[in-house]
Amino acid sequence: PIGRGRFVPAELGEAPDLPDAEYPLVLNTGRQLEHWHTGVMTRRSRALDALAPEARVEVHPDDAGRLGIADGDWTRLTSRRGSVQVQAKVTDDVALGTLFLPMHFREAAANLLTSPELDPYGKIPEFKICAVRLERLPEPE
């Protein structure tokens, strides 16, 4: 009423790439404290790269146990669009049924897995939610 802002309610929609029997987990991608965006600059910093030198997929302990994955094991993370190989980090920092993969590492390019679908209002890609499966590898291929 005083001209400072206009609020418009948004309707909650359903994510276009939800889990099913073949892809039972939800992947969330994002940043780590030590790196910025694609890591082009921060991964050149010896100090920052020493703190976080490689991508690791974060897995809840119960999910890791069910999948036979231990901390540091090599895994294949697969979505409907592709797969990456990455070591596991078993942690209760993620919720049961979800995984987290940082986006800073070309060696485990998180956006190869995410959906190209655009949000109907913001017109931005759906980088935050995609259905995936995780399997243990005996060693990297």
C-alpha positions in Angstrom: 0.0 0.0 0.0 2.9 2.4 0.5 4.6 1.6 -2.8 7.7 -0.1 -1.4 7.2 -3.6 -2.7 4.8 -5.9 -4.4 4.4 -9.5 -3.3 3.0 -12.1 -5.5 2.2 -15.6 -4.0 3.9 -18.5 -5.8 2.4 -21.9 -6.2 4.5 -24.8 -5.1 5.2 -27.1 -8.1 6.5 -30.6 -8.3 10.1 -31.2 -9.4 10.3 -32.6 -12.9 12.9 -35.3 -12.0 11.7 -37.3 -8.9 13.0 -40.6 -7.5 11.7 -43.9 -8.6 12.8 -47.6 -8.4 15.7 -47.1 -10.9 16.9 -43.7 -9.5 15.9 -43.9 -5.8 17.9 -41.0 -4.3 17.7 -37.2 -4.6 20.9 -35.3 -5.6 21.4 -31.8 -4.4 24.3 -29.8 -5.9 25.9 -26.7 -4.4 29.0 -24.9 -3.2 31.6 -25.7 -0.6 33.0 -23.1 1.7 36.5 -23.4 0.3 35.6 -22.9 -3.4 33.8 -20.4 -5.6 31.5 -21.4 -8.5 33.4 -23.7 -10.9 36.6 -23.4 -8.9 38.5 -21.8 -11.8 40.2 -19.4 -9.5 39.9 -21.0 -6.0 41.3 -24.3 -7.1 44.5 -22.5 -8.1 44.9 -21.4 -4.6 47.2 -23.9 -2.8 45.7 -23.1 0.6 42.1 -23.5 -0.5 42.8 -26.6 -2.7 44.6 -28.2 0.2 41.4 -27.8 2.3 39.1 -29.3 -0.3 41.2 -30.9 -3.1 38.6 -33.2 -4.6 34.9 -33.7 -5.0 33.2 -36.2 -2.7 29.6 -37.3 -2.8 28.1 -36.9 0.6 26.0 -39.9 1.7 23.9 -40.5 4.8 25.3 -43.3 7.0 22.1 -45.4 6.7 22.1 -45.1 2.9 25.8 -45.9 2.7 25.2 -49.0 4.9 22.3 -50.2 2.7 24.4 -49.7 -0.4 27.6 -51.3 1.0 29.5 -48.0 0.7 32.2 -47.0 3.2 33.8 -43.6 3.6 36.4 -43.1 0.8 35.0 -45.8 -1.4 34.8 -45.0 -5.2 31.3 -44.8 -6.4 29.4 -44.2 -9.7 26.7 -41.6 -9.4 24.1 -41.9 -12.2 21.1 -39.9 -13.3 18.9 -40.1 -16.4 21.4 -37.9 -18.2 24.8 -39.3 -17.3 27.2 -40.5 -14.6 30.3 -39.4 -12.8 32.8 -41.4 -10.6 33.5 -39.9 -7.2 34.6 -40.9 -3.8 32.0 -41.2 -1.0 32.0 -39.1 2.1 29.7 -40.8 4.7 28.2 -38.1 6.9 25.0 -37.2 8.7 25.2 -33.7 7.3 22.8 -34.9 4.5 19.3 -36.2 5.0 18.4 -39.8 4.5 17.6 -40.5 0.9 19.6 -37.5 -0.4 23.1 -36.9 -1.7 25.2 -33.8 -2.0 27.8 -33.2 -4.7 29.8 -29.9 -4.9 29.8 -28.2 -8.3 33.4 -27.0 -8.3 35.2 -30.0 -9.8 35.4 -30.8 -13.5 36.6 -34.3 -12.5 33.1 -35.0 -11.1 31.0 -32.5 -13.1 27.7 -32.3 -11.1 25.9 -30.5 -13.9 26.3 -33.5 -16.2 23.7 -35.1 -14.0 21.2 -32.3 -13.4 18.1 -31.6 -15.4 18.1 -29.0 -18.3 14.4 -28.3 -17.5 13.7 -24.6 -16.8 11.7 -23.2 -13.9 8.5 -21.9 -15.5 8.7 -18.5 -13.7 12.4 -17.8 -13.1 13.5 -19.5 -16.4 16.6 -20.9 -14.6 17.8 -24.5 -14.8 16.8 -27.1 -12.2 20.3 -27.7 -10.7 19.2 -28.5 -7.2 17.1 -31.6 -7.5 17.5 -34.7 -9.6 16.9 -38.4 -9.1 20.0 -40.5 -9.0 21.4 -43.9 -8.1 24.6 -44.6 -6.3 26.7 -47.7 -6.6 30.0 -48.8 -5.1 32.9 -49.3 -7.5 35.8 -51.7 -6.6 38.2 -49.0 -8.0 37.8 -46.0 -10.4 37.4 -47.0 -14.0 
